[in-house]
Amino acid sequence: MREVLPFPLPDPGEIRRCRAQILAALLAADEGFCAVPVKSVRRSTLQAMLSLYDRLFFGGFLSRFYGTLPVTLSTRLTSAAGKFVYTRGSTPVKAEIRMSGDFLFRLTDGPFQLNGLSVATAQEAFLVVFEHELCHAAEFALYGSTGHSQRFLSLANGLFGHTDTRHSLPTRRSEAAENGLLVGSRVCFPYEGRTLTGTVSYIGKTATVMVPDARGGYRDRRGRRYAKYRVPVALLQKG
């Protein structure tokens, strides 16, 4: 970043020292977060994480701009490991960082590759995901918009040493794919003493399966009708 920012950009050694300091503080304060795999994360831990990052990396810039920036843990967030959300045109600015407990609680053995970094533990991966969302929060505060442009990449690299925006953390969809289950797969599953057969249309914490049914509430372009079922992935068999 060539322009003058309201916070200094750390050198690589300082990035590592500050990240390690934050991780040590959170592990010492929260037994659930310290466990392998992670069992729970207190609300106070999430807010402490934000406070430490804001102080050590942003010099309080985020708190000055947002006032309150809630950090929440969502078990319903299954397609992304984290998400920065905001309300357009709101005064004062309303924004939130949502972190995926669904990802975090399923991570066991590292190393994990994300945002161009390699980290050893689930807790470190959680911090690196959070750093990515903080960059979105900072970019929005600075410029009024955020995305994955070159401007964002430069900011993420300058602040945290990130060189990419992708991760290889296991998703529900990738785990199902290892067992040959994909969107579009034909599957069967037990239901009320019967075996139903249909097509997978979505995979998250459960799979959505569309089963042909003359009285079903869903219709495709050819006029064929279907009933929709939400099925635990473990109950599906390729049909």
Secondary structure, 3 states (H helix, E strand, C coil): CCCCCCCCCCCHHHHHHHHHHHHHHHHHHCHHHHCCCCCCCCHHHHHHHHHHHHHHHHCCHHHHHHCCCCEEEECCCCCCCEEEEECCCCCCCCEEEEEEHHHHCCCCCCCEEECCEEECCHHHHHHHHHHHHHHHHHHHHHHCCCCCCHHHHHHHHHHHCCCCCCECCCCHHHHHHHCCCCCCCEEEEEECCEEEEEEEEEECCCEEEEEECCCCCEECCCCCEEEEEEECHHHCEEC
